[in-house]
Amino acid sequence: MTTNEHAVTVTLDGGKDPAEDLRRLELWLRADEALAPLLAHRERPGGDAMGIGYDLMVQVLQETLQATALSLLRCVYDHLRNRPADDLKVIVQARDVQVVLTGRDTLTRGELEAMAARIRQAIGE
């Protein structure tokens, strides 16, 4: 899959083993039936790898735009909340909109929905 206007990129920052953390997050996201078919890898440029060879891409289809953004953020948030506390950050980016989630976050459904709305707006522009 190539980068396009309807793709959301999921990257990691921090953590003890970035490659393993990304693999675990990918497995978690693939367990969601709605997200699994939308996931793909995007190779990182050689100099930017820092132990991770790829980022996750979520291909967002126009007909699933509303549901996909919120499902993705909920899954990432749940994954982080089920991990031991560490410095891992998950960055979800759509065009110029970036949402950062950590396991230390305490977010309400409304806050997640507001973040998802920002992502939907960026993709839908």
CYANA upper distance limits for C-alpha pairs under 8 A (distance plus 0.5 A):
  1 MET  CA     40 ALA  CA      7.01
  1 MET  CA     41 HIS  CA      7.95
  1 MET  CA     42 ARG  CA      7.79
  2 THR  CA     42 ARG  CA      7.84
  3 THR  CA      7 ALA  CA      6.82
  3 THR  CA     42 ARG  CA      8.36
  3 THR  CA     57 MET  CA      8.46
  5 GLU  CA     95 ARG  CA      7.69
  5 GLU  CA    123 ILE  CA      6.94
  6 HIS  CA     59 GLN  CA      6.63
  6 HIS  CA     60 VAL  CA      5.77
  6 HIS  CA     61 LEU  CA      7.37
  6 HIS  CA     62 GLN  CA      8.36
  6 HIS  CA     94 ALA  CA      8.38
  6 HIS  CA    123 ILE  CA      6.07
  6 HIS  CA    124 GLY  CA      8.34
  7 ALA  CA     57 MET  CA      6.85
  7 ALA  CA     58 VAL  CA      6.03
  7 ALA  CA     59 GLN  CA      5.09
  7 ALA  CA     60 VAL  CA      6.14
  7 ALA  CA     94 ALA  CA      7.13
  7 ALA  CA    123 ILE  CA      8.09
  8 VAL  CA     57 MET  CA      6.21
  8 VAL  CA     58 VAL  CA      5.54
  8 VAL  CA     59 GLN  CA      7.03
  8 VAL  CA     60 VAL  CA      7.65
  8 VAL  CA     92 VAL  CA      7.19
  8 VAL  CA     93 GLN  CA      6.03
  8 VAL  CA     94 ALA  CA      5.27
  8 VAL  CA     95 ARG  CA      8.24
  9 THR  CA     55 ASP  CA      7.37
  9 THR  CA     56 LEU  CA      6.36
  9 THR  CA     57 MET  CA      5.19
  9 THR  CA     58 VAL  CA      6.86
  9 THR  CA     91 ILE  CA      8.39
  9 THR  CA     92 VAL  CA      6.26
  9 THR  CA     93 GLN  CA      5.67
  9 THR  CA     94 ALA  CA      7.08
 10 VAL  CA     55 ASP  CA      6.57
 10 VAL  CA     56 LEU  CA      5.57
 10 VAL  CA     57 MET  CA      6.72
 10 VAL  CA     58 VAL  CA      8.21
 10 VAL  CA     90 VAL  CA      7.29
 10 VAL  CA     91 ILE  CA      6.13
 10 VAL  CA     92 VAL  CA      5.17
 10 VAL  CA     93 GLN  CA      7.00
 11 THR  CA     22 LEU  CA      8.38
 11 THR  CA     55 ASP  CA      5.94
 11 THR  CA     56 LEU  CA      7.21
 11 THR  CA     90 VAL  CA      6.33
 11 THR  CA     91 ILE  CA      5.66
 11 THR  CA     92 VAL  CA      7.17
 12 LEU  CA     18 PRO  CA      7.36
 12 LEU  CA     22 LEU  CA      7.45
 12 LEU  CA     88 LEU  CA      7.41
 12 LEU  CA     89 LYS  CA      6.17
 12 LEU  CA     90 VAL  CA      5.20
 12 LEU  CA     91 ILE  CA      6.54
 13 ASP  CA     18 PRO  CA      7.94
 13 ASP  CA     88 LEU  CA      6.33
 13 ASP  CA     89 LYS  CA      5.55
 13 ASP  CA     90 VAL  CA      6.96
 13 ASP  CA     91 ILE  CA      8.08
 14 GLY  CA     18 PRO  CA      7.55
 14 GLY  CA     87 ASP  CA      5.90
 14 GLY  CA     88 LEU  CA      5.08
 14 GLY  CA     89 LYS  CA      6.68
 15 GLY  CA     21 ASP  CA      7.84
 15 GLY  CA     86 ASP  CA      6.73
 15 GLY  CA     87 ASP  CA      5.73
 15 GLY  CA     88 LEU  CA      4.80
 15 GLY  CA     89 LYS  CA      8.12
 16 LYS  CA     88 LEU  CA      8.50
 17 ASP  CA     21 ASP  CA      6.49
 17 ASP  CA     51 GLY  CA      8.49
 18 PRO  CA     22 LEU  CA      6.53
 18 PRO  CA     51 GLY  CA      7.03
 18 PRO  CA     52 ILE  CA      6.68
 19 ALA  CA     23 ARG  CA      6.73
 19 ALA  CA     51 GLY  CA      6.57
 19 ALA  CA     52 ILE  CA      5.32
 19 ALA  CA     53 GLY  CA      8.04
 20 GLU  CA     24 ARG  CA      6.66
 21 ASP  CA     25 LEU  CA      6.68
 22 LEU  CA     26 GLU  CA      6.54
 22 LEU  CA     52 ILE  CA      8.48
 22 LEU  CA     55 ASP  CA      8.35
 23 ARG  CA     27 LEU  CA      6.77
 24 ARG  CA     28 TRP  CA      6.70
 25 LEU  CA     29 LEU  CA      6.67
 25 LEU  CA     76 VAL  CA      7.89
 25 LEU  CA     79 HIS  CA      7.40
 26 GLU  CA     30 ARG  CA      6.53
 26 GLU  CA     56 LEU  CA      7.92
 27 LEU  CA     31 ALA  CA      6.88
 28 TRP  CA     32 ASP  CA      7.82
 28 TRP  CA     75 CYS  CA      8.02
 28 TRP  CA     79 HIS  CA      7.35
 29 LEU  CA     35 LEU  CA      6.90
 29 LEU  CA     36 ALA  CA      6.93
 29 LEU  CA     72 LEU  CA      8.14
 29 LEU  CA     75 CYS  CA      6.90
 29 LEU  CA     76 VAL  CA      7.97
 30 ARG  CA     35 LEU  CA      6.83
 30 ARG  CA     36 ALA  CA      4.67
 30 ARG  CA     37 PRO  CA      8.30
 30 ARG  CA     39 LEU  CA      7.99
 31 ALA  CA     35 LEU  CA      8.47
 31 ALA  CA     36 ALA  CA      7.14
 32 ASP  CA     36 ALA  CA      6.39
 32 ASP  CA     75 CYS  CA      8.41
 33 GLU  CA     37 PRO  CA      8.02
 34 ALA  CA     38 LEU  CA      8.22
 34 ALA  CA     68 THR  CA      8.15
 35 LEU  CA     39 LEU  CA      7.11
 35 LEU  CA     58 VAL  CA      8.23
 35 LEU  CA     68 THR  CA      7.65
 35 LEU  CA     71 SER  CA      8.09
 35 LEU  CA     72 LEU  CA      7.63
 38 LEU  CA     57 MET  CA      8.38
 38 LEU  CA     58 VAL  CA      5.73
 38 LEU  CA     59 GLN  CA      5.52
 38 LEU  CA     60 VAL  CA      7.42
 39 LEU  CA     56 LEU  CA      7.18
 39 LEU  CA     57 MET  CA      6.14
 39 LEU  CA     58 VAL  CA      5.24
 39 LEU  CA     59 GLN  CA      7.04
 40 ALA  CA     56 LEU  CA      6.36
 40 ALA  CA     57 MET  CA      5.62
 40 ALA  CA     58 VAL  CA      7.01
 40 ALA  CA     59 GLN  CA      8.29
 41 HIS  CA     54 TYR  CA      6.47
 41 HIS  CA     55 ASP  CA      6.31
 41 HIS  CA     56 LEU  CA      5.35
 41 HIS  CA     57 MET  CA      6.26
 42 ARG  CA     54 TYR  CA      5.77
 42 ARG  CA     55 ASP  CA      5.70
 42 ARG  CA     56 LEU  CA      6.54
 42 ARG  CA     57 MET  CA      6.72
 43 GLU  CA     53 GLY  CA      6.55
 43 GLU  CA     54 TYR  CA      4.83
 43 GLU  CA     55 ASP  CA      6.99
 44 ARG  CA     48 ASP  CA      6.76
 44 ARG  CA     49 ALA  CA      6.27
 44 ARG  CA     52 ILE  CA      8.23
 44 ARG  CA     53 GLY  CA      6.14
 44 ARG  CA     54 TYR  CA      5.46
 44 ARG  CA     55 ASP  CA      7.19
 45 PRO  CA     49 ALA  CA      6.98
 46 GLY  CA     53 GLY  CA      8.39
 49 ALA  CA     53 GLY  CA      5.78
 49 ALA  CA     54 TYR  CA      7.86
 60 VAL  CA     64 THR  CA      7.21
 60 VAL  CA     65 LEU  CA      6.56
 60 VAL  CA     68 THR  CA      7.28
 61 LEU  CA     65 LEU  CA      6.47
 62 GLN  CA    124 GLY  CA      8.40
 64 THR  CA     68 THR  CA      6.23
 65 LEU  CA     69 ALA  CA      6.99
 65 LEU  CA    120 ARG  CA      6.86
 66 GLN  CA     70 LEU  CA      7.71
 66 GLN  CA    120 ARG  CA      7.27
 67 ALA  CA     71 SER  CA      6.53
 68 THR  CA     72 LEU  CA      6.44
 69 ALA  CA     73 LEU  CA      6.82
 69 ALA  CA    116 ALA  CA      5.61
 69 ALA  CA    117 ALA  CA      8.18
 69 ALA  CA    119 ILE  CA      7.05
 69 ALA  CA    120 ARG  CA      6.98
 70 LEU  CA     74 ARG  CA      6.54
 70 LEU  CA    112 LEU  CA      7.48
 70 LEU  CA    113 GLU  CA      6.75
 70 LEU  CA    116 ALA  CA      5.57
 71 SER  CA     75 CYS  CA      6.58
 72 LEU  CA     76 VAL  CA      6.68
 73 LEU  CA     77 TYR  CA      6.46
 73 LEU  CA    112 LEU  CA      7.32
 73 LEU  CA    116 ALA  CA      7.49
 74 ARG  CA     78 ASP  CA      6.51
 74 ARG  CA    112 LEU  CA      7.70
 75 CYS  CA     79 HIS  CA      6.52
 76 VAL  CA     80 LEU  CA      6.72
 76 VAL  CA     90 VAL  CA      8.07
 76 VAL  CA    101 LEU  CA      8.24
 77 TYR  CA     81 ARG  CA      6.67
 77 TYR  CA    101 LEU  CA      7.21
 77 TYR  CA    102 THR  CA      7.93
 77 TYR  CA    103 GLY  CA      7.68
 78 ASP  CA     82 ASN  CA      6.77
 79 HIS  CA     83 ARG  CA      7.18
 80 LEU  CA    102 THR  CA      6.80
 80 LEU  CA    103 GLY  CA      4.97
 81 ARG  CA    103 GLY  CA      5.39
 81 ARG  CA    104 ARG  CA      7.95
 82 ASN  CA    103 GLY  CA      8.38
 83 ARG  CA    103 GLY  CA      7.65
 85 ALA  CA    103 GLY  CA      6.91
 85 ALA  CA    104 ARG  CA      7.68
 86 ASP  CA    103 GLY  CA      7.98
 87 ASP  CA    102 THR  CA      8.05
 88 LEU  CA    102 THR  CA      6.77
 88 LEU  CA    103 GLY  CA      7.88
 89 LYS  CA    100 VAL  CA      6.99
 89 LYS  CA    101 LEU  CA      6.19
 89 LYS  CA    102 THR  CA      5.32
 89 LYS  CA    103 GLY  CA      8.19
 90 VAL  CA    100 VAL  CA      6.19
 90 VAL  CA    101 LEU  CA      5.75
 90 VAL  CA    102 THR  CA      6.94
 91 ILE  CA     98 GLN  CA      7.13
 91 ILE  CA     99 VAL  CA      6.22
 91 ILE  CA    100 VAL  CA      5.06
 91 ILE  CA    101 LEU  CA      7.02
 92 VAL  CA     98 GLN  CA      6.25
 92 VAL  CA     99 VAL  CA      5.65
 92 VAL  CA    100 VAL  CA      6.88
 93 GLN  CA     97 VAL  CA      6.16
 93 GLN  CA     98 GLN  CA      4.91
 93 GLN  CA     99 VAL  CA      6.82
 93 GLN  CA    119 ILE  CA      8.02
 94 ALA  CA     98 GLN  CA      7.08
 94 ALA  CA    119 ILE  CA      6.36
 94 ALA  CA    122 ALA  CA      6.54
 94 ALA  CA    123 ILE  CA      6.73
 95 ARG  CA    122 ALA  CA      6.65
 95 ARG  CA    123 ILE  CA      7.47
 96 ASP  CA    122 ALA  CA      7.67
 97 VAL  CA    118 ARG  CA      7.43
 97 VAL  CA    119 ILE  CA      6.90
 97 VAL  CA    122 ALA  CA      6.90
 98 GLN  CA    119 ILE  CA      8.39
 99 VAL  CA    115 MET  CA      7.34
101 LEU  CA    105 ASP  CA      7.26
107 LEU  CA    111 GLU  CA      6.40
107 LEU  CA    112 LEU  CA      7.13
108 THR  CA    112 LEU  CA      6.91
109 ARG  CA    113 GLU  CA      6.59
110 GLY  CA    114 ALA  CA      6.63
111 GLU  CA    115 MET  CA      6.80
112 LEU  CA    116 ALA  CA      6.63
113 GLU  CA    117 ALA  CA      6.58
114 ALA  CA    118 ARG  CA      6.97
115 MET  CA    119 ILE  CA      7.03
116 ALA  CA    120 ARG  CA      6.61
117 ALA  CA    121 GLN  CA      6.52
118 ARG  CA    122 ALA  CA      6.77
119 ILE  CA    123 ILE  CA      6.77
120 ARG  CA    124 GLY  CA      6.34
121 GLN  CA    125 GLU  CA      6.58
